[in-house]
Amino acid sequence: MKAQPDYSIYLVTDDGCLQGRALIDCVREALEGGVTLVQYRAKTASSAEMYAEALQLKALCDSFNVPLIINDRLDIAMAVGAAGVHLGQNDLPCAAARKILGEDYIIGVSAHNPAEAKAALQSGADYLGCGAVFGTATKADVQKLGTDGLAAICKAKGLPVVGIGGVTADNYREVRAAGADGAAIVSGILAQPDIRATVEAIAKVSQEFAK
C-alpha cells in the first residue's frame, strides 16, 4: 500500500496570486519555508504549457522530497511522473481515474459536505479536500463550509482531510483544531510579500498538532 504524504501544509498554485513573480521561484520559497505537499493548478494554460511547467515543478519538488499533485489532469500527472491528481466534483469520477492510474497514484477528491465525503471514500479516494472553509476568492461558485462543517466531515472521515478556502497563517490553527490533517493554501501563501516567512509561521503552528 502506498504511503500517505504529509498533508499539513499543502500549497495549491494559482498564477493570479503571483503579482508578477515567477511561479517556480514562489514555489521554491514556499518549499524552503516548509511546505509539505504541492498541487499544480493551471486552469487557463494549454496542455503544452502545463506539461513544461509541471516538469519544472516536479524536479523542484523532488529536490525537497515533497510530492507533486496535478489538479484535474491525469495525462499531465502520468507524463511527468507526479505523485497523483486532485479531482473536483465535476471532473472524472475517482473510480474511473483509479482504473486509469492504478493503485500507486494518490487521488484526492474535493468534498463540500458529508455526503460527498462518503462518496469519495467509497470510490477509492486517498484524501479529501474540503471547503470552502472560510470562503474563497479563487472559486466564486463554492459555498462556505465553515469550521463546523469541516469538523463534521473530519469526525466521520475515514480518510485524511485537508481544509481549503480562504486559509491563511492567521486562521490555519482553526482548520487543524477542527480535526483536519492539514490545510490547502493558495493566496494565503503565494500572494504574500515574504512567502518563506509566511510558510515558516504556518509550520510553527503545524508543529502543535504533530502526532
PyRosetta script that sets phi, psi and omega in degrees:
from pyrosetta import init, pose_from_sequence

init()
pose = pose_from_sequence("MKAQPDYSIYLVTDDGCLQGRALIDCVREALEGGVTLVQYRAKTASSAEMYAEALQLKALCDSFNVPLIINDRLDIAMAVGAAGVHLGQNDLPCAAARKILGEDYIIGVSAHNPAEAKAALQSGADYLGCGAVFGTATKADVQKLGTDGLAAICKAKGLPVVGIGGVTADNYREVRAAGADGAAIVSGILAQPDIRATVEAIAKVSQEFAK")
pose.set_psi(1, 136.1)
pose.set_omega(1, -177.6)
pose.set_phi(2, -68.0)
pose.set_psi(2, 148.1)
pose.set_omega(2, 179.4)
pose.set_phi(3, -77.2)
pose.set_psi(3, 141.3)
pose.set_omega(3, 175.7)
pose.set_phi(4, -79.5)
pose.set_psi(4, 138.3)
pose.set_omega(4, 177.7)
pose.set_phi(5, -75.2)
pose.set_psi(5, 177.1)
pose.set_omega(5, 175.0)
pose.set_phi(6, -85.8)
pose.set_psi(6, 110.8)
pose.set_omega(6, -175.9)
pose.set_phi(7, -89.2)
pose.set_psi(7, 2.7)
pose.set_omega(7, -167.3)
pose.set_phi(8, -60.2)
pose.set_psi(8, -44.3)
pose.set_omega(8, 179.4)
pose.set_phi(9, -127.1)
pose.set_psi(9, 95.2)
pose.set_omega(9, -168.6)
pose.set_phi(10, -106.9)
pose.set_psi(10, 104.8)
pose.set_omega(10, -179.3)
pose.set_phi(11, -84.4)
pose.set_psi(11, 129.4)
pose.set_omega(11, 174.0)
pose.set_phi(12, -113.9)
pose.set_psi(12, 125.6)
pose.set_omega(12, -175.2)
pose.set_phi(13, -79.7)
pose.set_psi(13, 151.6)
pose.set_omega(13, 176.8)
pose.set_phi(14, -158.3)
pose.set_psi(14, 115.0)
pose.set_omega(14, -176.9)
pose.set_phi(15, -61.2)
pose.set_psi(15, -24.3)
pose.set_omega(15, -178.6)
pose.set_phi(16, -71.1)
pose.set_psi(16, -10.0)
pose.set_omega(16, -178.3)
pose.set_phi(17, -98.3)
pose.set_psi(17, -4.9)
pose.set_omega(17, -166.4)
pose.set_phi(18, -81.1)
pose.set_psi(18, -17.3)
pose.set_omega(18, 177.6)
pose.set_phi(19, 53.9)
pose.set_psi(19, 44.5)
pose.set_omega(19, 176.9)
pose.set_phi(20, 85.5)
pose.set_psi(20, -6.2)
pose.set_omega(20, 179.2)
pose.set_phi(21, -82.9)
pose.set_psi(21, 157.4)
pose.set_omega(21, 178.3)
pose.set_phi(22, -76.4)
pose.set_psi(22, 136.1)
pose.set_omega(22, -179.0)
pose.set_phi(23, -56.6)
pose.set_psi(23, -46.2)
pose.set_omega(23, -176.5)
pose.set_phi(24, -60.5)
pose.set_psi(24, -36.6)
pose.set_omega(24, 178.7)
pose.set_phi(25, -70.0)
pose.set_psi(25, -39.7)
pose.set_omega(25, -180.0)
pose.set_phi(26, -67.0)
pose.set_psi(26, -41.2)
pose.set_omega(26, 178.8)
pose.set_phi(27, -66.8)
pose.set_psi(27, -37.8)
pose.set_omega(27, 177.2)
pose.set_phi(28, -60.4)
pose.set_psi(28, -44.7)
pose.set_omega(28, 178.2)
pose.set_phi(29, -61.4)
pose.set_psi(29, -40.4)
pose.set_omega(29, 179.6)
pose.set_phi(30, -65.6)
pose.set_psi(30, -40.9)
pose.set_omega(30, 177.6)
pose.set_phi(31, -65.3)
pose.set_psi(31, -38.8)
pose.set_omega(31, 177.4)
pose.set_phi(32, -63.6)
pose.set_psi(32, -30.6)
pose.set_omega(32, 179.3)
pose.set_phi(33, -78.6)
pose.set_psi(33, -19.8)
pose.set_omega(33, 176.4)
pose.set_phi(34, 123.8)
pose.set_psi(34, 17.0)
pose.set_omega(34, 174.2)
pose.set_phi(35, -58.5)
pose.set_psi(35, 138.1)
pose.set_omega(35, -174.0)
pose.set_phi(36, -105.5)
pose.set_psi(36, -12.0)
pose.set_omega(36, -178.5)
pose.set_phi(37, -157.7)
pose.set_psi(37, 141.8)
pose.set_omega(37, -178.7)
pose.set_phi(38, -126.0)
pose.set_psi(38, 130.9)
pose.set_omega(38, 172.0)
pose.set_phi(39, -112.1)
pose.set_psi(39, 125.4)
pose.set_omega(39, 177.5)
pose.set_phi(40, -90.2)
pose.set_psi(40, 114.6)
pose.set_omega(40, 178.8)
pose.set_phi(41, -124.3)
pose.set_psi(41, 122.8)
pose.set_omega(41, -178.7)
pose.set_phi(42, -144.2)
pose.set_psi(42, 85.4)
pose.set_omega(42, -171.1)
pose.set_phi(43, -67.4)
pose.set_psi(43, -28.1)
pose.set_omega(43, -173.5)
pose.set_phi(44, -106.5)
pose.set_psi(44, -2.1)
pose.set_omega(44, -177.7)
pose.set_phi(45, -79.2)
pose.set_psi(45, 151.5)
pose.set_omega(45, 174.3)
pose.set_phi(46, -73.8)
pose.set_psi(46, 166.9)
pose.set_omega(46, 178.0)
pose.set_phi(47, -61.1)
pose.set_psi(47, -40.1)
pose.set_omega(47, 179.7)
pose.set_phi(48, -64.6)
pose.set_psi(48, -41.6)
pose.set_omega(48, 178.7)
pose.set_phi(49, -65.9)
pose.set_psi(49, -42.2)
pose.set_omega(49, 178.8)
pose.set_phi(50, -62.0)
pose.set_psi(50, -44.6)
pose.set_omega(50, -179.0)
pose.set_phi(51, -60.6)
pose.set_psi(51, -47.2)
pose.set_omega(51, -178.7)
pose.set_phi(52, -63.2)
pose.set_psi(52, -43.7)
pose.set_omega(52, -178.0)
pose.set_phi(53, -71.8)
pose.set_psi(53, -37.8)
pose.set_omega(53, 178.9)
pose.set_phi(54, -64.6)
pose.set_psi(54, -36.1)
pose.set_omega(54, 176.1)
pose.set_phi(55, -61.3)
pose.set_psi(55, -43.6)
pose.set_omega(55, 178.2)
pose.set_phi(56, -62.0)
pose.set_psi(56, -45.6)
pose.set_omega(56, -178.5)
pose.set_phi(57, -66.6)
pose.set_psi(57, -37.0)
pose.set_omega(57, 178.7)
pose.set_phi(58, -61.5)
pose.set_psi(58, -46.1)
pose.set_omega(58, 179.3)
pose.set_phi(59, -62.7)
pose.set_psi(59, -40.9)
pose.set_omega(59, 179.3)
pose.set_phi(60, -65.3)
pose.set_psi(60, -48.1)
pose.set_omega(60, 180.0)
pose.set_phi(61, -62.1)
pose.set_psi(61, -39.4)
pose.set_omega(61, 177.8)
pose.set_phi(62, -59.4)
pose.set_psi(62, -36.6)
pose.set_omega(62, -178.5)
pose.set_phi(63, -67.8)
pose.set_psi(63, -20.2)
pose.set_omega(63, 176.6)
pose.set_phi(64, -104.9)
pose.set_psi(64, 3.1)
pose.set_omega(64, -177.5)
pose.set_phi(65, 57.5)
pose.set_psi(65, 40.3)
pose.set_omega(65, 179.6)
pose.set_phi(66, -115.7)
pose.set_psi(66, 130.6)
pose.set_omega(66, -178.4)
pose.set_phi(67, -68.6)
pose.set_psi(67, 148.5)
pose.set_omega(67, 175.2)
pose.set_phi(68, -111.0)
pose.set_psi(68, 127.8)
pose.set_omega(68, 175.9)
pose.set_phi(69, -109.3)
pose.set_psi(69, 141.9)
pose.set_omega(69, 177.4)
pose.set_phi(70, -106.9)
pose.set_psi(70, 131.7)
pose.set_omega(70, 178.8)
pose.set_phi(71, -76.1)
pose.set_psi(71, 126.9)
pose.set_omega(71, 172.1)
pose.set_phi(72, 71.2)
pose.set_psi(72, -45.8)
pose.set_omega(72, -162.8)
pose.set_phi(73, -91.3)
pose.set_psi(73, 98.1)
pose.set_omega(73, 177.9)
pose.set_phi(74, -62.7)
pose.set_psi(74, -38.1)
pose.set_omega(74, -176.9)
pose.set_phi(75, -64.2)
pose.set_psi(75, -41.6)
pose.set_omega(75, 178.6)
pose.set_phi(76, -66.8)
pose.set_psi(76, -41.8)
pose.set_omega(76, 179.4)
pose.set_phi(77, -58.8)
pose.set_psi(77, -44.7)
pose.set_omega(77, -179.4)
pose.set_phi(78, -70.0)
pose.set_psi(78, -38.7)
pose.set_omega(78, -176.5)
pose.set_phi(79, -64.9)
pose.set_psi(79, -35.0)
pose.set_omega(79, -177.1)
pose.set_phi(80, -101.2)
pose.set_psi(80, -2.1)
pose.set_omega(80, -179.5)
pose.set_phi(81, 73.0)
pose.set_psi(81, 34.9)
pose.set_omega(81, 178.4)
pose.set_phi(82, -67.8)
pose.set_psi(82, 166.5)
pose.set_omega(82, -178.7)
pose.set_phi(83, -75.1)
pose.set_psi(83, -24.9)
pose.set_omega(83, -178.1)
pose.set_phi(84, 175.7)
pose.set_psi(84, -165.9)
pose.set_omega(84, -178.3)
pose.set_phi(85, -133.7)
pose.set_psi(85, 158.6)
pose.set_omega(85, 171.7)
pose.set_phi(86, -120.4)
pose.set_psi(86, 130.2)
pose.set_omega(86, -174.1)
pose.set_phi(87, -117.7)
pose.set_psi(87, 134.7)
pose.set_omega(87, 173.7)
pose.set_phi(88, -86.9)
pose.set_psi(88, 175.8)
pose.set_omega(88, -177.9)
pose.set_phi(89, -65.7)
pose.set_psi(89, -22.7)
pose.set_omega(89, -179.6)
pose.set_phi(90, -101.5)
pose.set_psi(90, 6.8)
pose.set_omega(90, 178.5)
pose.set_phi(91, -90.3)
pose.set_psi(91, -176.7)
pose.set_omega(91, 175.8)
pose.set_phi(92, -54.4)
pose.set_psi(92, 132.7)
pose.set_omega(92, -179.8)
pose.set_phi(93, -58.0)
pose.set_psi(93, 147.9)
pose.set_omega(93, -176.4)
pose.set_phi(94, -56.7)
pose.set_psi(94, -43.6)
pose.set_omega(94, -178.1)
pose.set_phi(95, -61.8)
pose.set_psi(95, -38.8)
pose.set_omega(95, 178.3)
pose.set_phi(96, -69.1)
pose.set_psi(96, -40.3)
pose.set_omega(96, 177.8)
pose.set_phi(97, -62.7)
pose.set_psi(97, -38.1)
pose.set_omega(97, 179.8)
pose.set_phi(98, -64.0)
pose.set_psi(98, -37.2)
pose.set_omega(98, 178.0)
pose.set_phi(99, -61.8)
pose.set_psi(99, -36.5)
pose.set_omega(99, -178.9)
pose.set_phi(100, -78.1)
pose.set_psi(100, -45.6)
pose.set_omega(100, -172.7)
pose.set_phi(101, -84.3)
pose.set_psi(101, -29.5)
pose.set_omega(101, -174.8)
pose.set_phi(102, 84.7)
pose.set_psi(102, -173.5)
pose.set_omega(102, -172.0)
pose.set_phi(103, -83.7)
pose.set_psi(103, -14.4)
pose.set_omega(103, -174.2)
pose.set_phi(104, -80.2)
pose.set_psi(104, -16.7)
pose.set_omega(104, -179.0)
pose.set_phi(105, -90.8)
pose.set_psi(105, 143.8)
pose.set_omega(105, 173.1)
pose.set_phi(106, -81.5)
pose.set_psi(106, 132.9)
pose.set_omega(106, 176.2)
pose.set_phi(107, -123.9)
pose.set_psi(107, 117.6)
pose.set_omega(107, 174.7)
pose.set_phi(108, -102.7)
pose.set_psi(108, 149.0)
pose.set_omega(108, -179.3)
pose.set_phi(109, -131.6)
pose.set_psi(109, 135.5)
pose.set_omega(109, 175.5)
pose.set_phi(110, -74.2)
pose.set_psi(110, 135.8)
pose.set_omega(110, 177.7)
pose.set_phi(111, -137.4)
pose.set_psi(111, 129.6)
pose.set_omega(111, -176.2)
pose.set_phi(112, -107.4)
pose.set_psi(112, -2.3)
pose.set_omega(112, 179.7)
pose.set_phi(113, -160.8)
pose.set_psi(113, 168.1)
pose.set_omega(113, -177.9)
pose.set_phi(114, -59.1)
pose.set_psi(114, -33.2)
pose.set_omega(114, -179.4)
pose.set_phi(115, -65.1)
pose.set_psi(115, -44.3)
pose.set_omega(115, 178.3)
pose.set_phi(116, -67.1)
pose.set_psi(116, -34.8)
pose.set_omega(116, 178.0)
pose.set_phi(117, -64.4)
pose.set_psi(117, -43.2)
pose.set_omega(117, 179.3)
pose.set_phi(118, -64.0)
pose.set_psi(118, -42.1)
pose.set_omega(118, 179.7)
pose.set_phi(119, -63.5)
pose.set_psi(119, -39.4)
pose.set_omega(119, 178.9)
pose.set_phi(120, -65.0)
pose.set_psi(120, -40.5)
pose.set_omega(120, 177.8)
pose.set_phi(121, -60.8)
pose.set_psi(121, -46.1)
pose.set_omega(121, -177.7)
pose.set_phi(122, -68.6)
pose.set_psi(122, -24.3)
pose.set_omega(122, -177.2)
pose.set_phi(123, -91.5)
pose.set_psi(123, 0.7)
pose.set_omega(123, 173.7)
pose.set_phi(124, 98.0)
pose.set_psi(124, 20.1)
pose.set_omega(124, 177.6)
pose.set_phi(125, -66.9)
pose.set_psi(125, 154.2)
pose.set_omega(125, 177.6)
pose.set_phi(126, -95.5)
pose.set_psi(126, -26.8)
pose.set_omega(126, 176.9)
pose.set_phi(127, -156.8)
pose.set_psi(127, 164.6)
pose.set_omega(127, 179.6)
pose.set_phi(128, -114.5)
pose.set_psi(128, 137.4)
pose.set_omega(128, 169.7)
pose.set_phi(129, -105.3)
pose.set_psi(129, 110.0)
pose.set_omega(129, -169.8)
pose.set_phi(130, -114.8)
pose.set_psi(130, 129.9)
pose.set_omega(130, 180.0)
pose.set_phi(131, 179.5)
pose.set_psi(131, -170.2)
pose.set_omega(131, 6.6)
pose.set_phi(132, -85.4)
pose.set_psi(132, 123.4)
pose.set_omega(132, -174.2)
pose.set_phi(133, -63.8)
pose.set_psi(133, -48.1)
pose.set_omega(133, -177.8)
pose.set_phi(134, -116.0)
pose.set_psi(134, 15.2)
pose.set_omega(134, -170.6)
pose.set_phi(135, 85.2)
pose.set_psi(135, 164.1)
pose.set_omega(135, -175.9)
pose.set_phi(136, -151.6)
pose.set_psi(136, 143.8)
pose.set_omega(136, 177.1)
pose.set_phi(137, -88.8)
pose.set_psi(137, -15.2)
pose.set_omega(137, -175.3)
pose.set_phi(138, -89.3)
pose.set_psi(138, -17.2)
pose.set_omega(138, 177.8)
pose.set_phi(139, -138.0)
pose.set_psi(139, 98.3)
pose.set_omega(139, -172.5)
pose.set_phi(140, -70.0)
pose.set_psi(140, -22.3)
pose.set_omega(140, -174.3)
pose.set_phi(141, -92.2)
pose.set_psi(141, 3.9)
pose.set_omega(141, -178.1)
pose.set_phi(142, -93.6)
pose.set_psi(142, 128.3)
pose.set_omega(142, 179.8)
pose.set_phi(143, -77.3)
pose.set_psi(143, 152.7)
pose.set_omega(143, -180.0)
pose.set_phi(144, -73.2)
pose.set_psi(144, 130.2)
pose.set_omega(144, 179.8)
pose.set_phi(145, -90.1)
pose.set_psi(145, -40.4)
pose.set_omega(145, -177.9)
pose.set_phi(146, 80.5)
pose.set_psi(146, 162.2)
pose.set_omega(146, 179.8)
pose.set_phi(147, -70.8)
pose.set_psi(147, -28.9)
pose.set_omega(147, 177.0)
pose.set_phi(148, -67.2)
pose.set_psi(148, -42.8)
pose.set_omega(148, 177.4)
pose.set_phi(149, -64.3)
pose.set_psi(149, -39.4)
pose.set_omega(149, 177.1)
pose.set_phi(150, -63.0)
pose.set_psi(150, -43.7)
pose.set_omega(150, -179.7)
pose.set_phi(151, -61.9)
pose.set_psi(151, -37.7)
pose.set_omega(151, 179.4)
pose.set_phi(152, -63.5)
pose.set_psi(152, -40.5)
pose.set_omega(152, 177.6)
pose.set_phi(153, -68.3)
pose.set_psi(153, -41.7)
pose.set_omega(153, -178.7)
pose.set_phi(154, -61.5)
pose.set_psi(154, -37.1)
pose.set_omega(154, -177.6)
pose.set_phi(155, -65.6)
pose.set_psi(155, -32.6)
pose.set_omega(155, -176.2)
pose.set_phi(156, -110.3)
pose.set_psi(156, 18.8)
pose.set_omega(156, -164.1)
pose.set_phi(157, -67.2)
pose.set_psi(157, -64.1)
pose.set_omega(157, -172.5)
pose.set_phi(158, 79.1)
pose.set_psi(158, -4.3)
pose.set_omega(158, -179.7)
pose.set_phi(159, -140.6)
pose.set_psi(159, 158.0)
pose.set_omega(159, 170.8)
pose.set_phi(160, -59.3)
pose.set_psi(160, 140.4)
pose.set_omega(160, -179.0)
pose.set_phi(161, -121.0)
pose.set_psi(161, 132.5)
pose.set_omega(161, 176.5)
pose.set_phi(162, -117.4)
pose.set_psi(162, 122.6)
pose.set_omega(162, 177.5)
pose.set_phi(163, -81.7)
pose.set_psi(163, 138.3)
pose.set_omega(163, -179.7)
pose.set_phi(164, -139.3)
pose.set_psi(164, 152.5)
pose.set_omega(164, 175.9)
pose.set_phi(165, 112.3)
pose.set_psi(165, 97.2)
pose.set_omega(165, 176.7)
pose.set_phi(166, 73.9)
pose.set_psi(166, 17.0)
pose.set_omega(166, -178.4)
pose.set_phi(167, -78.1)
pose.set_psi(167, 134.3)
pose.set_omega(167, 179.0)
pose.set_phi(168, -134.1)
pose.set_psi(168, 177.1)
pose.set_omega(168, 175.7)
pose.set_phi(169, -61.7)
pose.set_psi(169, -28.2)
pose.set_omega(169, -177.0)
pose.set_phi(170, -76.7)
pose.set_psi(170, -29.8)
pose.set_omega(170, -177.2)
pose.set_phi(171, -116.5)
pose.set_psi(171, 6.2)
pose.set_omega(171, 179.5)
pose.set_phi(172, -54.9)
pose.set_psi(172, -40.7)
pose.set_omega(172, -178.6)
pose.set_phi(173, -59.1)
pose.set_psi(173, -35.7)
pose.set_omega(173, -179.9)
pose.set_phi(174, -64.2)
pose.set_psi(174, -36.8)
pose.set_omega(174, 178.8)
pose.set_phi(175, -65.7)
pose.set_psi(175, -45.9)
pose.set_omega(175, 180.0)
pose.set_phi(176, -68.7)
pose.set_psi(176, -37.1)
pose.set_omega(176, 179.6)
pose.set_phi(177, -65.5)
pose.set_psi(177, -24.6)
pose.set_omega(177, 177.5)
pose.set_phi(178, -75.0)
pose.set_psi(178, -8.9)
pose.set_omega(178, 177.2)
pose.set_phi(179, 110.0)
pose.set_psi(179, 0.4)
pose.set_omega(179, -179.8)
pose.set_phi(180, -70.5)
pose.set_psi(180, 148.7)
pose.set_omega(180, 178.6)
pose.set_phi(181, -78.2)
pose.set_psi(181, -13.0)
pose.set_omega(181, 179.6)
pose.set_phi(182, 179.2)
pose.set_psi(182, -175.0)
pose.set_omega(182, 178.6)
pose.set_phi(183, -135.0)
pose.set_psi(183, 136.3)
pose.set_omega(183, 173.5)
pose.set_phi(184, -91.2)
pose.set_psi(184, 124.6)
pose.set_omega(184, -171.7)
pose.set_phi(185, -125.8)
pose.set_psi(185, 134.0)
pose.set_omega(185, -178.6)
pose.set_phi(186, -111.8)
pose.set_psi(186, -91.6)
pose.set_omega(186, -177.6)
pose.set_phi(187, -66.7)
pose.set_psi(187, -25.2)
pose.set_omega(187, 178.0)
pose.set_phi(188, -60.3)
pose.set_psi(188, -17.5)
pose.set_omega(188, 173.3)
pose.set_phi(189, -113.8)
pose.set_psi(189, -56.1)
pose.set_omega(189, -169.7)
pose.set_phi(190, -70.2)
pose.set_psi(190, -24.1)
pose.set_omega(190, -179.6)
pose.set_phi(191, -92.0)
pose.set_psi(191, 2.1)
pose.set_omega(191, -177.0)
pose.set_phi(192, -84.9)
pose.set_psi(192, 145.1)
pose.set_omega(192, -178.4)
pose.set_phi(193, -64.0)
pose.set_psi(193, -33.8)
pose.set_omega(193, 177.5)
pose.set_phi(194, -121.3)
pose.set_psi(194, 91.2)
pose.set_omega(194, -174.1)
pose.set_phi(195, -63.8)
pose.set_psi(195, -46.4)
pose.set_omega(195, -177.3)
pose.set_phi(196, -61.4)
pose.set_psi(196, -46.2)
pose.set_omega(196, -179.8)
pose.set_phi(197, -63.3)
pose.set_psi(197, -36.7)
pose.set_omega(197, 178.7)
pose.set_phi(198, -63.0)
pose.set_psi(198, -46.4)
pose.set_omega(198, 179.6)
pose.set_phi(199, -66.0)
pose.set_psi(199, -38.2)
pose.set_omega(199, 178.3)
pose.set_phi(200, -61.1)
pose.set_psi(200, -37.8)
pose.set_omega(200, 177.9)
pose.set_phi(201, -66.4)
pose.set_psi(201, -40.6)
pose.set_omega(201, 177.5)
pose.set_phi(202, -65.8)
pose.set_psi(202, -40.1)
pose.set_omega(202, -179.3)
pose.set_phi(203, -61.9)
pose.set_psi(203, -35.1)
pose.set_omega(203, 177.3)
pose.set_phi(204, -63.0)
pose.set_psi(204, -41.6)
pose.set_omega(204, 176.8)
pose.set_phi(205, -66.9)
pose.set_psi(205, -40.9)
pose.set_omega(205, -179.1)
pose.set_phi(206, -57.5)
pose.set_psi(206, -35.1)
pose.set_omega(206, -179.1)
pose.set_phi(207, -62.4)
pose.set_psi(207, -26.3)
pose.set_omega(207, 179.1)
pose.set_phi(208, -65.3)
pose.set_psi(208, -23.9)
pose.set_omega(208, -176.1)
pose.set_phi(209, -105.7)
pose.set_psi(209, 5.7)
pose.set_omega(209, -179.8)
pose.set_phi(210, -65.3)
pose.set_psi(210, 133.7)
pose.set_omega(210, -178.2)
pose.set_phi(211, -84.8)
pose.dump_pdb("model.pdb")
